[in-house]
Amino acid sequence: KNDELVAKVEEYAGMILALREQVQTLKDEIAVLKGQKPRPKIPPNKLEKDKPPPGANDGKGDKEKRAGSAKKNKTIALQVDETRRIQPENVPADAKFKGWADYVVQELIINKKVILFQLACFVDSDGKTIQAQLPSEYRTGHFGPQLIAFCLYQYHQCHVTQPLLLEAIREFGIDISAGQLNIILVENKEAYHVEKEELLEPGLRGAGYFNTDDTGARHDGKNGYCTHVGTPLFSYFKSTESKSRINFLEVLRGKYTDYVISDECLDYMFDHGASDNVLNLLEEASRKRFANFTKWIKHLGRLGIVSEKEQRLATEGALIGSLFSHGFHDELVIVSDDAPQFALSLNALCWIHAERHFRKFIPVSDQIRLELEQVRDAIWNLYRGLKAYKADPIVDRKEGLSKEFDRVFSMRTSSAALNDLIDRTRTNKDKLLRVLDYPHIPLHNNDSERDIREYVKRRKISGSTRSAMGRRARDTFTSLKKTCRKLEISFWKYLQDRVKGIGNISALGIIIQERSRKGACS
């Protein structure tokens, strides 16, 4: 009884503190709306903390410089396009010339250029008209390839909204309508969509792990979600209406639409509680592959698998079968947060997300605050031990780290709520210690967090997409941009290459495949 009362008191005290913070936040927002100043954020005193100990700089002539501040010749690699020689004014007659002092200035030239192509026309003896063709790079309509690449770069890389971009290029002297700009930015982009879809299969096939996460991505005034899948070599984004397990598997499946009954399918269903009757029906079915969702659902209906739960589980299993038939392998580790839709066979949890629950925990007394700090210190000490193991994965250390995990997440405090949080974290031991068996995987999901932050910024700038083509273009160009960055390819040069049809830059999927062979993802 006493323990239950103490737990209730802690729960209510935590709720009160959280509500106080929320009230203060709302007061600050109201103050800003009224043109007043919110409550100031006063940082802790760091004067003594940052002060170097006596003699710390003894023997050093200069103070320590910040990283990257070393002097270097900033213009040595620049190619000079124009040289202008300037004479000083009022030079005395007896002055002697001693040479030139170089001063390099970098400039950007933005000029409107209108080209009139006069195409020669002939008529042969049969009355057939023969007309000269435009140069290949100018077969992009009435707007040149450099202008198109510039618009794509500003919109998809620099997050310039369509109205502002329209205003800017009109001020440069370009005569263009809002509709024409929209066509340049989001319409007729099938070649880019195809290249984006070709990233996923070679990226996953050659990887030892991938990061994944999702975030809100409103579309046409309705709530939606965007799922990210990525490795050190590529990023892939897909916006959908839901974030269920089926949706996640469909994203991983990429360009394929089939459903496959295989050993992996049946194993998945068995592990997730499918009945023997359903398993036997699927295993004994003559057909094992179905081209699309409509044919798959009809097949389930013929087998008598009609309940929502049975169809959902069977569909998840068939999607697993499709994944494995297209290169997904059972040693591919999924690094994610603790969202249930990502929890497949080899799931590794992000330590940053796991510790975040402790960081957000509100202690209701000084004693609990001290105990919370001790728990968090123990967690970070364990984290540093796992980092050291990753750098030098000695098998003998595995058992010690496993025991240290048990010790840390068996700590008892005077707070029932904190003890419950510790216990819940301990239940994820296998997923948090996946790195002991797969030391090549990261301990966190920061790469996915950084990649998907793109959509958070876009939400703040433009709210949501309105057309299906706009949403698809956003996913495609974000995937291509992030992948170019990971492959160390200039996105500007990539856009120029694709718009002009030059072909100097290979398809990104091929580049990923080549680098995967060299072990870039291992």
LUMVEX-501360 format. One record per residue (C-alpha): residue number from 0; residue in three letters; x, y, z. Coordinates in steps of 0.5 Angstrom, whole numbers. Layout:
<pts>
PT   k   r     u     v     w
PT NUM Ala     X     Y     Z
...
</pts>
This chain:
<pts>
PT   k   r     u     v     w
PT   0 Lys     0     0     0
PT   1 Asn     5     5     2
PT   2 Asp     9     3    -4
PT   3 Glu     3     5    -9
PT   4 Leu     2    11    -5
PT   5 Val     9    14    -6
PT   6 Ala     9    12   -13
PT   7 Lys     2    16   -14
PT   8 Val     5    22   -11
PT   9 Glu    11    22   -15
PT  10 Glu     7    21   -21
PT  11 Tyr     3    27   -19
PT  12 Ala     9    31   -17
PT  13 Gly    12    30   -24
PT  14 Met     5    32   -28
PT  15 Ile     5    38   -24
PT  16 Leu    12    40   -26
PT  17 Ala    11    38   -33
PT  18 Leu     5    42   -33
PT  19 Arg     8    48   -30
PT  20 Glu    14    48   -35
PT  21 Gln     8    48   -40
PT  22 Val     4    54   -37
PT  23 Gln    11    58   -37
PT  24 Thr    12    56   -45
PT  25 Leu     5    58   -46
PT  26 Lys     6    65   -42
PT  27 Asp    13    66   -46
PT  28 Glu     9    65   -53
PT  29 Ile     3    70   -51
PT  30 Ala     8    75   -49
PT  31 Val    12    74   -56
PT  32 Leu     5    75   -59
PT  33 Lys     4    81   -55
PT  34 Gly    11    84   -57
PT  35 Gln    13    83   -50
PT  36 Lys    19    79   -48
PT  37 Pro    19    72   -45
PT  38 Arg    22    70   -39
PT  39 Pro    30    70   -40
PT  40 Lys    34    64   -41
PT  41 Ile    40    65   -36
PT  42 Pro    45    60   -37
PT  43 Pro    49    57   -31
PT  44 Asn    56    61   -29
PT  45 Lys    62    58   -33
PT  46 Leu    67    63   -31
PT  47 Glu    70    58   -27
PT  48 Lys    69    52   -31
PT  49 Asp    72    55   -37
PT  50 Lys    78    58   -33
PT  51 Pro    84    54   -35
PT  52 Pro    88    51   -29
PT  53 Pro    94    55   -27
PT  54 Gly   100    54   -31
PT  55 Ala    96    50   -36
PT  56 Asn    99    55   -42
PT  57 Asp   106    55   -39
PT  58 Gly   112    55   -44
PT  59 Lys   107    56   -50
PT  60 Gly   108    63   -53
PT  61 Asp   101    63   -56
PT  62 Lys    94    61   -54
PT  63 Glu    91    55   -57
PT  64 Lys    87    56   -63
PT  65 Arg    81    54   -65
PT  66 Ala    80    48   -70
PT  67 Gly    81    50   -77
PT  68 Ser    84    57   -76
PT  69 Ala    91    55   -78
PT  70 Lys    93    60   -84
PT  71 Lys    93    57   -91
PT  72 Asn    93    60   -98
PT  73 Lys    86    61  -100
PT  74 Thr    87    62  -107
PT  75 Ile    92    57  -109
PT  76 Ala    87    52  -112
PT  77 Leu    83    58  -116
PT  78 Gln    84    58  -124
PT  79 Val    84    65  -126
PT  80 Asp    79    67  -131
PT  81 Glu    81    75  -132
PT  82 Thr    87    79  -130
PT  83 Arg    87    86  -129
PT  84 Arg    93    91  -128
PT  85 Ile    92    97  -124
PT  86 Gln    96   103  -124
PT  87 Pro    97   107  -118
PT  88 Glu    95   115  -118
PT  89 Asn   100   121  -118
PT  90 Val   106   116  -118
PT  91 Pro   112   121  -117
PT  92 Ala   117   121  -123
PT  93 Asp   123   118  -119
PT  94 Ala   119   112  -116
PT  95 Lys   122   105  -119
PT  96 Phe   117   100  -121
PT  97 Lys   118    93  -117
PT  98 Gly   113    89  -120
PT  99 Trp   105    87  -118
PT 100 Ala   102    85  -112
PT 101 Asp    97    80  -113
PT 102 Tyr    90    81  -110
PT 103 Val    85    75  -112
PT 104 Val    77    77  -112
PT 105 Gln    72    71  -113
PT 106 Glu    66    74  -117
PT 107 Leu    59    70  -119
PT 108 Ile    56    73  -126
PT 109 Ile    48    72  -127
PT 110 Asn    46    75  -133
PT 111 Lys    40    73  -137
PT 112 Lys    41    70  -144
PT 113 Val    36    70  -150
PT 114 Ile    38    65  -156
PT 115 Leu    35    66  -162
PT 116 Phe    36    59  -166
PT 117 Gln    34    60  -173
PT 118 Leu    33    53  -176
PT 119 Ala    34    52  -183
PT 120 Cys    28    49  -187
PT 121 Phe    28    45  -194
PT 122 Val    23    42  -198
PT 123 Asp    25    36  -202
PT 124 Ser    23    34  -209
PT 125 Asp    17    29  -205
PT 126 Gly    15    36  -201
PT 127 Lys    17    33  -195
PT 128 Thr    20    39  -190
PT 129 Ile    27    38  -187
PT 130 Gln    29    42  -181
PT 131 Ala    35    43  -177
PT 132 Gln    35    40  -170
PT 133 Leu    36    44  -164
PT 134 Pro    43    42  -160
PT 135 Ser    42    36  -156
PT 136 Glu    43    40  -149
PT 137 Tyr    37    46  -151
PT 138 Arg    32    41  -153
PT 139 Thr    29    42  -146
PT 140 Gly    23    47  -149
PT 141 His    24    55  -148
PT 142 Phe    28    55  -142
PT 143 Gly    35    53  -143
PT 144 Pro    39    47  -139
PT 145 Gln    43    52  -134
PT 146 Leu    36    56  -132
PT 147 Ile    33    49  -131
PT 148 Ala    38    47  -127
PT 149 Phe    39    53  -123
PT 150 Cys    31    53  -121
PT 151 Leu    32    46  -119
PT 152 Tyr    38    47  -115
PT 153 Gln    35    53  -111
PT 154 Tyr    28    50  -110
PT 155 His    31    43  -108
PT 156 Gln    37    44  -105
PT 157 Cys    37    51  -102
PT 158 His    29    51  -100
PT 159 Val    27    57  -104
PT 160 Thr    20    57  -104
PT 161 Gln    16    57  -111
PT 162 Pro    14    65  -110
PT 163 Leu    20    67  -108
PT 164 Leu    24    63  -113
PT 165 Leu    19    66  -119
PT 166 Glu    20    73  -116
PT 167 Ala    28    72  -116
PT 168 Ile    28    70  -123
PT 169 Arg    24    75  -126
PT 170 Glu    28    80  -123
PT 171 Phe    34    77  -127
PT 172 Gly    30    79  -133
PT 173 Ile    27    72  -135
PT 174 Asp    20    72  -137
PT 175 Ile    17    66  -134
PT 176 Ser    10    64  -131
PT 177 Ala     8    61  -124
PT 178 Gly     5    55  -128
PT 179 Gln    12    54  -133
PT 180 Leu    16    55  -126
PT 181 Asn    12    49  -123
PT 182 Ile    13    45  -129
PT 183 Ile    20    46  -129
PT 184 Leu    20    44  -121
PT 185 Val    16    38  -121
PT 186 Glu    13    36  -127
PT 187 Asn    16    31  -133
PT 188 Lys    21    28  -128
PT 189 Glu    20    21  -129
PT 190 Ala    28    20  -131
PT 191 Tyr    29    22  -124
PT 192 His    24    18  -121
PT 193 Val    27    12  -124
PT 194 Glu    34    14  -122
PT 195 Lys    31    15  -115
PT 196 Glu    28     8  -114
PT 197 Glu    34     5  -117
PT 198 Leu    38     7  -111
PT 199 Leu    34     2  -106
PT 200 Glu    36    -5  -108
PT 201 Pro    44    -4  -109
PT 202 Gly    44     0  -103
PT 203 Leu    41    -5   -99
PT 204 Arg    44   -11  -102
PT 205 Gly    51    -9  -101
PT 206 Ala    50    -6   -94
PT 207 Gly    51    -9   -87
PT 208 Tyr    46    -5   -84
PT 209 Phe    41     1   -85
PT 210 Asn    38     7   -81
PT 211 Thr    31     8   -81
PT 212 Asp    26    13   -78
PT 213 Asp    20    17   -80
PT 214 Thr    17    24   -79
PT 215 Gly    10    28   -80
PT 216 Ala    10    30   -88
PT 217 Arg     3    33   -89
PT 218 His     0    33   -96
PT 219 Asp    -6    36   -99
PT 220 Gly    -8    39   -92
PT 221 Lys    -8    32   -89
PT 222 Asn    -3    28   -84
PT 223 Gly     2    24   -87
PT 224 Tyr     9    21   -86
PT 225 Cys    15    20   -89
PT 226 Thr    20    14   -88
PT 227 His    27    15   -89
PT 228 Val    32     9   -91
PT 229 Gly    39    10   -91
PT 230 Thr    46     7   -91
PT 231 Pro    53    11   -91
PT 232 Leu    52    11   -99
PT 233 Phe    45    13  -100
PT 234 Ser    39    16   -97
PT 235 Tyr    32    14  -100
PT 236 Phe    25    18   -98
PT 237 Lys    18    15   -99
PT 238 Ser    12    19   -97
PT 239 Thr     6    15   -95
PT 240 Glu    -1    16   -91
PT 241 Ser     1    11   -85
PT 242 Lys     7     9   -82
PT 243 Ser     5     2   -80
PT 244 Arg     9    -5   -81
PT 245 Ile     6    -6   -88
PT 246 Asn     8     1   -90
PT 247 Phe    15     0   -88
PT 248 Leu    16    -6   -91
PT 249 Glu    13    -3   -98
PT 250 Val    18     2   -97
PT 251 Leu    23    -3   -96
PT 252 Arg    21    -7  -102
PT 253 Gly    22     0  -107
PT 254 Lys    20    -1  -114
PT 255 Tyr    17    -8  -113
PT 256 Thr    10   -10  -112
PT 257 Asp    10   -17  -111
PT 258 Tyr     8   -21  -105
PT 259 Val    12   -28  -104
PT 260 Ile    10   -34  -100
PT 261 Ser    17   -37   -98
PT 262 Asp    20   -40   -92
PT 263 Glu    22   -33   -89
PT 264 Cys    15   -31   -90
PT 265 Leu    12   -37   -86
PT 266 Asp    18   -36   -81
PT 267 Tyr    16   -29   -80
PT 268 Met     8   -31   -79
PT 269 Phe    10   -37   -74
PT 270 Asp    14   -32   -70
PT 271 His     9   -27   -70
PT 272 Gly     3   -32   -67
PT 273 Ala     0   -34   -74
PT 274 Ser    -5   -40   -73
PT 275 Asp    -3   -47   -76
PT 276 Asn    -9   -47   -80
PT 277 Val    -7   -40   -84
PT 278 Leu     0   -43   -84
PT 279 Asn    -2   -50   -87
PT 280 Leu    -6   -46   -92
PT 281 Leu    -1   -42   -95
PT 282 Glu     4   -47   -95
PT 283 Glu     0   -52   -99
PT 284 Ala    -2   -46  -104
PT 285 Ser     0   -48  -111
PT 286 Arg     2   -41  -113
PT 287 Lys     7   -37  -109
PT 288 Arg     8   -31  -112
PT 289 Phe     3   -25  -114
PT 290 Ala     4   -19  -118
PT 291 Asn     0   -14  -114
PT 292 Phe    -4   -13  -108
PT 293 Thr   -11   -14  -111
PT 294 Lys    -9   -21  -114
PT 295 Trp    -6   -22  -107
PT 296 Ile   -12   -21  -103
PT 297 Lys   -16   -25  -108
PT 298 His   -12   -31  -106
PT 299 Leu   -13   -30   -99
PT 300 Gly   -20   -29  -100
PT 301 Arg   -20   -36  -104
PT 302 Leu   -16   -39   -98
PT 303 Gly   -21   -37   -93
PT 304 Ile   -17   -32   -90
PT 305 Val   -21   -26   -89
PT 306 Ser   -21   -23   -82
PT 307 Glu   -17   -17   -81
PT 308 Lys   -12   -20   -76
PT 309 Glu   -10   -26   -81
PT 310 Gln   -10   -22   -87
PT 311 Arg    -5   -17   -84
PT 312 Leu     0   -22   -81
PT 313 Ala    -1   -26   -88
PT 314 Thr     1   -19   -92
PT 315 Glu     7   -17   -87
PT 316 Gly    10   -24   -88
PT 317 Ala     9   -24   -96
PT 318 Leu    12   -17   -96
PT 319 Ile    18   -20   -92
PT 320 Gly    18   -26   -97
PT 321 Ser    18   -21  -103
PT 322 Leu    24   -17  -100
PT 323 Phe    28   -23   -99
PT 324 Ser    27   -25  -106
PT 325 His    30   -18  -108
PT 326 Gly    36   -18  -105
PT 327 Phe    34   -17   -97
PT 328 His    39   -22   -93
PT 329 Asp    38   -24   -86
PT 330 Glu    44   -21   -84
PT 331 Leu    42   -14   -85
PT 332 Val    41   -10   -79
PT 333 Ile    36    -5   -78
PT 334 Val    38     1   -73
PT 335 Ser    32     5   -71
PT 336 Asp    29     8   -65
PT 337 Asp    24     4   -61
PT 338 Ala    18     5   -66
PT 339 Pro    14    -2   -67
PT 340 Gln    14    -2   -74
PT 341 Phe    21    -2   -75
PT 342 Ala    22    -8   -70
PT 343 Leu    24   -14   -75
PT 344 Ser    28   -20   -74
PT 345 Leu    35   -16   -73
PT 346 Asn    33   -10   -70
PT 347 Ala    38    -5   -66
PT 348 Leu    36     0   -62
PT 349 Cys    39     7   -62
PT 350 Trp    42     9   -55
PT 351 Ile    41    16   -56
PT 352 His    33    15   -56
PT 353 Ala    34    10   -50
PT 354 Glu    38    15   -46
PT 355 Arg    33    21   -48
PT 356 His    27    18   -43
PT 357 Phe    32    19   -37
PT 358 Arg    34    26   -40
PT 359 Lys    27    27   -40
PT 360 Phe    25    24   -33
PT 361 Ile    23    30   -28
PT 362 Pro    25    28   -21
PT 363 Val    21    31   -16
PT 364 Ser    26    31   -10
PT 365 Asp    34    33    -9
PT 366 Gln    35    25    -7
PT 367 Ile    31    23   -14
PT 368 Arg    35    28   -18
PT 369 Leu    42    25   -15
PT 370 Glu    40    18   -16
PT 371 Leu    38    20   -23
PT 372 Glu    45    23   -25
PT 373 Gln    48    17   -22
PT 374 Val    44    12   -27
PT 375 Arg    45    17   -33
PT 376 Asp    53    17   -31
PT 377 Ala    53     9   -31
PT 378 Ile    49     9   -38
PT 379 Trp    54    13   -41
PT 380 Asn    60    10   -38
PT 381 Leu    57     3   -41
PT 382 Tyr    56     7   -48
PT 383 Arg    63     9   -48
PT 384 Gly    65     2   -47
PT 385 Leu    61    -1   -53
PT 386 Lys    64     5   -57
PT 387 Ala    71     2   -55
PT 388 Tyr    69    -5   -57
PT 389 Lys    67    -3   -64
PT 390 Ala    73     0   -65
PT 391 Asp    77    -6   -62
PT 392 Pro    72   -12   -62
PT 393 Ile    75   -17   -58
PT 394 Val    71   -23   -56
PT 395 Asp    73   -23   -49
PT 396 Arg    70   -17   -48
PT 397 Lys    63   -19   -50
PT 398 Glu    61   -22   -43
PT 399 Gly    64   -17   -39
PT 400 Leu    59   -11   -43
PT 401 Ser    53   -16   -42
PT 402 Lys    54   -16   -35
PT 403 Glu    55    -9   -34
PT 404 Phe    49    -8   -38
PT 405 Asp    45   -12   -33
PT 406 Arg    48    -9   -27
PT 407 Val    47    -2   -30
PT 408 Phe    39    -3   -31
PT 409 Ser    38    -7   -25
PT 410 Met    40    -1   -21
PT 411 Arg    35     1   -15
PT 412 Thr    33     8   -13
PT 413 Ser    28    11    -9
PT 414 Ser    23    13   -14
PT 415 Ala    18     8   -17
PT 416 Ala    17    11   -23
PT 417 Leu    25    11   -25
PT 418 Asn    26     4   -23
PT 419 Asp    20     2   -28
PT 420 Leu    24     6   -33
PT 421 Ile    30     2   -32
PT 422 Asp    26    -4   -32
PT 423 Arg    23    -3   -39
PT 424 Thr    30    -1   -42
PT 425 Arg    33    -7   -39
PT 426 Thr    27   -11   -43
PT 427 Asn    31    -9   -50
PT 428 Lys    38   -12   -48
PT 429 Asp    38   -16   -54
PT 430 Lys    37   -10   -59
PT 431 Leu    41    -5   -55
PT 432 Leu    47   -10   -55
PT 433 Arg    46   -12   -62
PT 434 Val    53    -9   -63
PT 435 Leu    57   -14   -59
PT 436 Asp    55   -19   -65
PT 437 Tyr    55   -14   -71
PT 438 Pro    61    -9   -69
PT 439 His    60    -5   -76
PT 440 Ile    53    -2   -74
PT 441 Pro    53     5   -71
PT 442 Leu    50     5   -63
PT 443 His    46    11   -65
PT 444 Asn    41    13   -71
PT 445 Asn    44    20   -72
PT 446 Asp    45    19   -79
PT 447 Ser    37    18   -80
PT 448 Glu    36    23   -76
PT 449 Arg    40    28   -80
PT 450 Asp    37    26   -86
PT 451 Ile    30    26   -84
PT 452 Arg    31    33   -81
PT 453 Glu    30    36   -88
PT 454 Tyr    23    34   -88
PT 455 Val    22    38   -81
PT 456 Lys    25    44   -84
PT 457 Arg    21    44   -90
PT 458 Arg    15    43   -86
PT 459 Lys    17    50   -83
PT 460 Ile    18    53   -89
PT 461 Ser    12    51   -94
PT 462 Gly     7    47   -89
PT 463 Ser     6    41   -94
PT 464 Thr     5    39  -101
PT 465 Arg    -1    40  -105
PT 466 Ser    -1    35  -111
PT 467 Ala     2    28  -112
PT 468 Met     7    30  -117
PT 469 Gly    10    35  -112
PT 470 Arg    10    30  -106
PT 471 Arg    13    25  -111
PT 472 Ala    18    30  -113
PT 473 Arg    20    32  -106
PT 474 Asp    22    25  -104
PT 475 Thr    26    24  -111
PT 476 Phe    30    30  -111
PT 477 Thr    31    30  -103
PT 478 Ser    33    22  -104
PT 479 Leu    38    24  -110
PT 480 Lys    41    30  -106
PT 481 Lys    43    27  -100
PT 482 Thr    45    21  -104
PT 483 Cys    50    25  -108
PT 484 Arg    52    28  -101
PT 485 Lys    54    22   -99
PT 486 Leu    58    20  -105
PT 487 Glu    61    26  -105
PT 488 Ile    58    28  -112
PT 489 Ser    56    36  -113
PT 490 Phe    49    36  -113
PT 491 Trp    50    42  -118
PT 492 Lys    54    39  -123
PT 493 Tyr    49    33  -122
PT 494 Leu    43    37  -124
PT 495 Gln    47    40  -130
PT 496 Asp    49    33  -132
PT 497 Arg    42    30  -132
PT 498 Val    39    37  -135
PT 499 Lys    44    37  -141
PT 500 Gly    44    30  -142
PT 501 Ile    51    29  -142
PT 502 Gly    52    23  -138
PT 503 Asn    59    24  -135
PT 504 Ile    56    22  -128
PT 505 Ser    54    15  -128
PT 506 Ala    47    13  -125
PT 507 Leu    48    13  -117
PT 508 Gly    45     6  -117
PT 509 Ile    51     4  -121
PT 510 Ile    56     8  -117
PT 511 Ile    53     5  -110
PT 512 Gln    54    -2  -113
PT 513 Glu    61    -1  -115
PT 514 Arg    63     2  -108
PT 515 Ser    59    -3  -104
PT 516 Arg    64    -8  -108
PT 517 Lys    70    -5  -105
PT 518 Gly    67    -5   -98
PT 519 Ala    65     2   -97
PT 520 Cys    59     0   -93
PT 521 Ser    63    -5   -88
</pts>
